Amino acid sequence: MNSAYEELNSKRKIGFIGAGKAGVTLGAYFKSKGIKLSGFYSRNPDSAKEASDMISVSCYSDLFALVADSDVIIISTPDSQILNV
């Protein structure tokens, strides 16, 4: 990869809405590849805290704060909850 691509990716931060198995697994994978994560937000604060602690990123109790701190948002909620996000 060229250095401009790597530099751009090193500045982007990914945030997760939803802190279940899919989000945590994807977050851990991204982090292992050197991709920066802002953290997790979940309707269940305990889930967001557990996910954040598991991969050493921030836990957000405010959805808008997560969005403000992230360049990319991944919605990793159950399909039935996507419309509620």
C-alpha positions, 0 to 999 in steps of 0.5 A: 500500500502507498503511504498516502493510503496508510496515512489517511487510514491512520487518521480515521476512527471507527465507532460502533453502535451495538456492543454484541459479539459481531461488533466486538469481534470486528472491533478487535480485528480492526484494532489488531490491524492497526485501525483506530477505534473511537469506541462503543455505544449501546443501549445497555451501558454494561454491554458497551463498558464490557466491549470497550474494556475487552479491547481497550477503547472508549465507552460512550454513554452518549450516542452523539459523542460517539458520532462526533468522535468517529469518522466511520460508524458501524451499526452492529445491532440486531437487524430488528433494532436498526430502525431504532438507531 
